[in-house]
Amino acid sequence: MTDLTALTLAKALDGLKSKQFSSVELTQAFVSAIEGARVLNAFIVETPEKALDMARASDARRAKGKAGKLDGAPLGIKDLYCTKGVRTTACSGILGEFTPTYESTVTQNLWDEGAVMLGKLNMDEFAMGSSNETSRFGNVINPWRRKGDNQGLTPGGSSGGSAASVAANLCLAATASDTGGSIRQPAAFTGTVGIKPTYGRASRYGMVAFASSLDQAGPIAKTVEDSAILLEVMCSHDPKDSTSLDIKTPDWRKDVRKGVKGMKIGIPKEYRIEGLSEEIDALWQQGIKWLKEAGAEIVDISLPHTKYALPAYYIVAPAEASSNLARYDGMRYGARVEGNNLTGTYEGTRASGFGKEVQRRLMIGTYVLSSGYYDAYYLRAQKVRTKIFQDFVEAFEKCDAILTPACPSPAFAFGEKSGDPVEMYLNDVFTVTANLAGLPGIAVPAGLSANGLPLGLQVIGKALGEAACFRVGGALEDAAGFVAKPERWW
């Protein structure tokens, strides 16, 4: 039998349906793979017994002809999603050993369709980071290595555990979340596919909050088709989330192979930024050529407020984080450091529970919301955000989707950028605009750098325009023929 862990989600579901193997066999293969890859530090909670119980239940359902859309498929779950009876900490010390008594809506949707949970995946603390270096549980190691170099590389962040586990075949696919690029950047760094849907497509109920107007759930998977299969199940209307859109979720899988003939693809001139590596620029030009050859029309567009996106994001996101994370006070749940009085307990708990990057962002957020600075920073950032959204509205009058690089560089080594927060923040330069405007964006692997690392392209669609993202993503995937995998060293 072929290596079951190397299968795509679509192929695995086909194999389960045709009874080539059982969910128990498939799940056991992944359980063994996870045990053999602990050096990657992708999983922070392994749930083999639970996974095999779920697999047995799936095989029983399939035998009765009652299989769901994902029945028997083993998945990894980012530690941002509350999972009933399984520790959920957002990889922060301040949540201690918090074990939820309820399930997030997104994960409940997966279990309702028969998916199997392999465990919880490592991430940047509270999803704040672009390199998975801020986790309480240590760094996730990218399974990819530079040619002739054994130095450990970051898998990107904050969904580093999700991306690394999919790239290393430790799960068929994984849930992730995206506040400023935390699905698309790790996907680009690991040769996987990641999509952030339109804001409101997926429920945020049961997701540990970072910045509520920016956070959105999405998958990281091996192919564009796999990401469509998973996203369709993850998205749903949810009365428990006031920002959840009451609309039907389309069948996106059928869009993946529709092609781009007749589509207009926008190329924003403002994304040709200073410092963009020649490799990334060459890949972008190659992507444009592929889409033209596939029958798409290429149009030049302008997104004039792009240069303000990063500063606006790093005002809005920390401000919302400052408000959201005020609930972690050591009183009701999570870690607690006793002080001499109430204020001492608050201060001790938060000082020891939050990591340095989270503290940095909370301080920024508290500052921009403080009286005297609110108008100068937060209010102005919200106005800039509106301008960015209007730029996209005008651009989409001329095109159906926008093609950009996913990241300004390939994966970098640990410590290369963590000493300079501003340089680290620049990793989100191509991705934050979609979050600020609430638009869908997909990252697709399209080539390798000179030193053998994956490089990705990004497709941004109009609001509720995931179908266009999948069409263009599918065309890029076909043209690129990206099949490279990391050489196994772990």
C-alpha positions in Angstrom: 0.0 0.0 0.0 1.2 3.6 -0.8 2.2 5.8 2.1 -1.2 6.9 3.4 0.1 10.0 4.9 1.2 11.3 1.5 -2.3 11.3 0.2 -4.2 14.5 -0.5 -7.5 15.0 1.4 -9.5 14.4 -1.9 -7.5 11.2 -2.6 -7.9 10.0 1.0 -11.7 10.6 1.0 -11.9 8.7 -2.4 -9.9 5.8 -0.8 -12.1 5.6 2.2 -15.2 5.7 0.0 -13.9 2.8 -2.2 -12.8 0.9 0.9 -9.1 0.7 -0.1 -8.3 1.4 3.5 -10.2 2.2 6.7 -10.2 5.4 8.7 -8.5 3.4 11.5 -5.7 2.4 9.2 -5.4 6.0 7.9 -5.5 7.5 11.4 -2.9 5.1 12.8 -0.6 6.0 9.9 -0.8 9.7 11.0 -0.5 8.9 14.7 2.8 7.1 13.9 4.0 9.9 11.7 3.4 12.5 14.4 5.2 10.3 17.0 8.2 10.2 14.6 8.2 13.9 13.9 8.2 15.5 17.4 11.4 17.3 16.6 9.3 19.6 14.4 7.3 20.6 17.5 4.2 21.1 15.3 1.8 19.3 17.7 1.6 20.5 21.3 -1.2 18.1 22.3 -1.5 14.7 20.7 -4.8 12.9 21.0 -4.2 9.4 19.6 -6.8 7.6 21.6 -9.5 10.1 20.8 -8.5 10.0 17.1 -8.7 6.2 16.9 -12.1 6.3 18.7 -13.4 8.9 16.2 -11.9 6.8 13.3 -13.7 3.6 14.6 -17.0 5.6 14.8 -16.4 6.8 11.2 -15.8 3.3 9.9 -19.0 2.2 11.5 -21.0 5.1 9.9 -19.5 4.4 6.5 -20.5 0.7 6.8 -24.1 1.9 7.4 -23.9 4.3 4.4 -24.1 7.4 6.6 -20.7 9.0 5.9 -20.4 12.8 6.1 -18.3 15.0 3.7 -15.1 14.5 5.7 -15.8 11.2 7.3 -12.7 9.5 8.5 -10.3 12.2 7.5 -7.6 13.0 10.2 -7.0 16.7 10.7 -4.8 18.9 12.9 -6.5 21.8 14.9 -4.7 25.1 15.6 -4.6 25.7 19.4 -6.7 28.8 18.9 -9.9 26.7 18.5 -11.7 25.6 21.7 -12.0 21.8 21.7 -14.2 20.3 24.3 -12.2 18.3 26.9 -8.8 19.0 25.1 -6.5 21.7 26.4 -6.7 25.0 24.6 -4.2 27.8 25.4 -3.5 29.8 22.2 0.0 28.8 23.2 0.1 31.4 26.0 1.1 30.9 29.6 -1.8 33.0 30.8 -4.4 30.3 29.9 -2.5 27.7 32.0 -4.0 24.3 31.5 -7.4 25.7 30.4 -9.6 22.9 29.1 -12.8 24.1 27.4 -16.2 22.6 28.3 -17.5 23.5 24.8 -16.6 23.2 21.1 -15.8 26.1 18.7 -18.4 26.3 15.8 -15.7 25.6 13.1 -14.4 22.4 14.8 -18.0 21.3 15.6 -18.7 21.6 11.8 -15.8 19.4 11.1 -16.8 16.7 13.6 -20.4 16.9 12.4 -19.1 15.8 8.9 -17.0 13.0 10.4 -13.5 14.4 10.6 -11.0 12.9 13.0 -8.9 15.1 15.4 -5.2 14.2 15.7 -4.4 16.9 18.2 -3.7 20.6 18.8 -1.2 22.5 16.7 1.5 25.0 17.8 1.2 28.7 17.0 2.5 32.1 17.9 1.1 33.2 21.3 -2.4 34.6 20.8 -1.7 34.4 17.0 0.7 37.4 17.4 3.7 36.7 15.2 5.0 35.9 11.7 7.5 33.2 12.6 6.1 30.9 15.3 8.8 32.1 17.7 6.5 33.5 20.4 4.8 30.3 21.4 4.9 29.2 25.1 5.8 25.7 23.8 8.8 26.8 21.7 9.4 27.2 18.0 7.9 25.1 15.3 10.6 23.9 12.8 9.9 24.2 9.1 10.3 20.7 7.5 12.0 22.5 4.6 15.8 23.2 4.6 17.9 25.4 2.5 20.1 23.5 0.0 23.3 22.4 1.8 22.3 24.0 5.1 21.0 22.4 8.3 19.9 25.6 9.9 16.4 25.5 11.3 13.9 27.7 9.4 10.7 29.3 10.6 7.4 27.9 9.0 5.9 31.3 9.2 3.2 32.4 11.7 1.0 32.5 13.4 -0.3 29.2 12.0 3.2 27.7 11.9 2.1 24.4 13.4 -0.7 24.0 10.9 1.6 24.7 7.9 4.5 22.5 9.1 2.2 19.6 9.9 0.6 19.6 6.5 3.9 20.1 4.7 5.5 17.2 6.7 2.4 14.9 6.0 1.4 14.8 9.7 -2.2 15.4 8.9 -4.4 15.5 5.7 -5.1 19.2 6.4 -5.3 21.6 9.3 -7.4 24.5 10.6 -5.7 27.8 10.8 -6.6 31.5 11.4 -5.7 34.7 9.6 -5.6 38.2 11.3 -3.0 39.8 9.0 -1.7 36.9 6.9 -1.4 34.1 9.4 -2.8 31.5 7.0 -1.3 32.7 3.7 2.3 33.5 4.9 2.9 30.1 6.6 1.4 28.4 3.5 3.8 30.2 1.2 6.8 29.3 3.5 6.0 25.6 3.5 4.8 24.9 -0.1 1.1 24.4 1.0 -2.2 26.1 0.1 -3.9 28.4 2.5 -7.1 30.5 2.1 -8.6 33.2 4.3 -12.3 33.6 3.4 -14.4 36.8 3.4 -14.8 38.2 6.9 -17.9 36.7 8.4 -18.0 33.5 6.2 -16.7 31.3 9.2 -17.9 31.7 12.7 -15.4 33.1 15.3 -17.4 31.5 18.2 -15.0 29.4 20.3 -11.9 30.9 18.6 -9.6 32.7 21.1 -9.8 36.3 20.0 -6.9 38.5 18.9 -8.4 41.3 16.8 -12.1 40.7 16.4 -12.7 42.8 13.2 -9.8 41.1 11.5 -9.7 37.4 12.7 -11.0 34.8 10.3 -10.8 31.0 10.2 -9.6 29.1 7.2 -7.7 25.9 6.2 -4.1 25.0 5.3 -4.1 22.0 2.9 -1.9 20.3 0.3 -3.8 21.4 -2.8 -6.3 24.1 -3.9 -9.0 21.4 -4.2 -8.3 20.2 -0.6 -8.6 23.7 0.7 -12.0 24.1 -1.1 -13.3 20.9 0.4 -12.3 21.9 3.9 -13.3 25.5 3.7 -16.8 24.6 2.6 -17.3 22.6 5.8 -15.6 25.2 8.1 -17.9 28.0 6.9 -21.5 28.4 8.1 -23.9 30.9 9.6 -23.8 31.0 13.4 -26.2 32.9 15.6 -23.6 32.8 18.3 -21.3 35.1 16.3 -22.9 38.5 15.6 -20.5 39.1 12.6 -21.4 35.8 11.0 -23.0 36.2 7.5 -26.4 34.6 7.0 -25.6 33.2 3.5 -25.4 29.8 1.9 -21.9 28.3 1.6 -21.2 27.5 -2.1 -19.7 24.3 -3.5 -16.3 25.8 -4.1 -14.7 22.5 -5.2 -16.3 22.7 -8.6 -14.7 26.1 -9.2 -11.1 24.8 -8.8 -10.8 23.4 -12.4 -13.1 25.9 -14.2 -10.1 27.8 -15.6 -9.6 31.5 -16.0 -10.6 32.0 -19.6 -12.4 35.4 -19.9 -11.4 36.5 -16.4 -9.7 39.9 -15.8 -6.7 39.7 -13.4 -5.6 42.9 -11.7 -1.9 43.6 -11.1 -1.5 46.4 -8.5 1.5 48.7 -9.2 1.8 49.6 -5.5 2.9 46.0 -4.6 6.2 46.5 -6.4 7.8 47.5 -3.1 11.3 48.5 -2.4 13.3 45.5 -1.1 11.2 42.9 -3.0 13.5 40.1 -3.8 14.3 39.4 -7.5 13.1 35.8 -7.1 9.7 36.9 -5.8 9.3 39.5 -8.5 10.3 36.9 -11.2 7.8 34.5 -9.8 5.1 37.2 -9.9 5.9 37.9 -13.6 5.8 34.1 -14.3 2.4 34.0 -12.6 1.1 36.8 -14.8 2.4 34.9 -17.9 0.8 31.6 -16.8 -2.6 33.3 -16.4 -2.3 35.1 -19.7 -1.5 31.8 -21.4 -4.6 30.2 -19.7 -6.8 32.8 -21.3 -7.1 35.5 -18.7 -6.8 39.2 -19.5 -4.2 41.1 -17.4 -5.1 44.6 -16.3 -3.0 47.2 -14.4 -4.7 48.5 -11.3 -3.9 50.9 -8.6 -4.4 50.5 -4.8 -3.1 53.9 -3.8 -3.5 53.6 0.0 -1.5 50.3 0.2 1.5 52.1 1.8 -0.7 52.9 4.8 -2.0 49.4 5.3 0.8 48.1 7.5 0.8 51.1 9.9 -3.0 51.1 10.0 -3.0 47.3 10.8 -0.5 47.7 13.6 -2.8 50.3 15.2 -6.1 48.5 14.7 -4.9 45.0 15.6 -3.1 45.9 18.9 -6.0 48.2 19.9 -8.5 45.3 19.6 -6.1 42.9 21.2 -5.7 45.3 24.2 -9.5 45.2 24.6 -9.9 41.5 24.0 -7.0 40.4 26.3 -8.2 42.5 29.2 -10.3 39.4 30.2 -7.1 37.5 31.2 -6.8 38.7 34.8 -6.2 35.5 36.8 -9.6 35.6 38.3 -11.9 33.3 36.4 -9.7 30.8 34.5 -6.2 30.2 33.4 -3.0 31.0 35.2 -2.9 33.1 38.4 -0.1 34.7 40.3 -1.1 35.7 43.8 -0.2 39.3 44.8 -0.5 41.3 48.0 -3.7 42.8 46.8 -6.1 42.7 43.9 -4.0 45.0 41.7 -0.8 43.0 42.6 -2.6 39.8 41.5 -3.6 41.4 38.1 -0.1 42.7 37.5 1.7 39.6 38.5 -0.6 37.3 36.5 -0.4 39.4 33.3 3.4 40.1 33.6 4.2 36.4 33.9 1.4 35.0 31.7 1.9 37.1 28.6 5.1 36.7 26.5 7.1 39.7 25.3 5.5 40.1 21.9 2.0 40.0 23.3 3.0 42.5 26.0 4.5 44.8 23.3 1.3 44.7 21.3 -0.9 45.2 24.3 1.2 48.3 25.3 0.8 49.7 21.7 -2.9 49.0 21.8 -3.5 50.5 25.2 -1.5 53.6 24.1 -3.4 54.2 20.9 -6.7 53.9 22.7 -5.8 56.2 25.6 -7.4 59.6 25.9 -5.5 62.2 23.9 -4.2 59.6 21.4 -7.4 57.9 20.4 -8.2 60.5 17.6 -4.6 60.8 16.5 -4.1 57.1 16.0 -7.0 54.7 16.3 -9.6 56.9 14.6 -7.2 57.9 11.9 -6.3 54.2 11.3 -10.0 53.4 10.9 -10.4 56.1 8.3 -7.4 54.7 6.4 -8.9 51.3 6.6 -12.0 52.7 4.9 -9.9 54.2 2.1 -8.1 50.8 1.6 -11.5 49.1 1.2 -12.6 51.8 -1.3 -9.4 51.2 -3.3 -10.4 47.6 -3.6 -14.0 48.4 -4.6 -12.8 50.7 -7.4 -10.1 48.1 -8.5 -12.7 45.3 -8.7 -14.7 47.4 -11.2 -11.9 46.6 -13.6 -11.0 43.1 -12.7 -12.3 39.8 -11.2 -9.3 38.9 -9.0 -5.9 40.4 -8.0 -2.6 38.6 -8.3 0.3 39.6 -5.9 3.2 37.9 -4.2 2.3 36.1 -0.9 5.4 37.2 1.0 8.4 39.4 0.3 10.9 36.6 0.9 11.1 32.8 1.3 11.3 31.2 4.8 14.1 32.7 7.0 16.1 31.2 9.9 15.2 31.6 13.5 16.5 34.8 15.1 17.1 36.4 11.7 14.3 38.9 12.1 13.0 38.4 15.7 15.5 41.0 17.0 13.8 43.7 15.0 10.0 43.8 15.5 9.5 46.2 12.6 11.4 44.0 10.1 9.3 41.1 11.3 6.1 43.1 10.8 7.1 43.8 7.2 6.4 40.1 6.5 2.7 40.9 6.4 3.1 43.7 3.8 1.2 41.8 1.0 -1.4 40.1 3.2 -2.8 42.7 5.7 -4.8 44.6 3.1 -7.2 41.7 2.6 -7.8 41.6 6.3 -8.4 45.3 6.6 -10.9 45.2 3.8 -12.4 41.8 4.8 -11.7 40.2 1.5 -10.8 36.5 0.6 -7.2 35.7 -0.2 -5.5 32.4 -1.2 -1.8 31.6 -1.2 -0.6 28.9 -3.7 2.9 27.4 -4.0 4.3 28.3 -7.4 8.0 27.7 -7.4 11.3 27.2 -5.5 13.9 29.8 -4.6 17.6 29.4 -5.7 18.3 27.7 -2.3 15.4 25.2 -2.7 12.7 26.9 -0.6 9.0 27.3 -1.6 7.7 30.5 -2.9 4.0 31.4 -3.1 1.6 33.7 -5.1 -1.5 35.3 -3.6 -4.9 35.8 -5.2 -7.2 38.3 -3.6 -10.9 38.2 -4.5 -13.8 40.7 -4.0 -16.0 40.3 -1.0 -17.7 36.8 -1.1 -15.6 36.1 -4.2 -13.9 32.9 -3.0 -14.9 31.2 -6.3 -12.6 33.5 -8.2 -9.8 32.8 -5.8 -10.3 29.1 -6.3 -10.5 29.4 -10.1 -7.3 31.5 -10.3 -5.6 29.4 -7.6 -6.4 26.2 -9.5 -5.1 27.6 -12.8 -1.8 28.7 -11.1 -1.5 25.3 -9.4 -1.9 23.5 -12.8 0.5 25.8 -14.6 3.2 25.7 -11.8 3.0 21.9 -11.4 4.4 22.3 -7.9 5.1 18.9 -6.5 8.2 19.5 -4.5 8.3 18.1 -1.0 10.8 18.7 1.8 13.5 16.1 2.0 13.0 14.1 5.2 15.6 14.9 7.9 13.5 14.6 11.0 
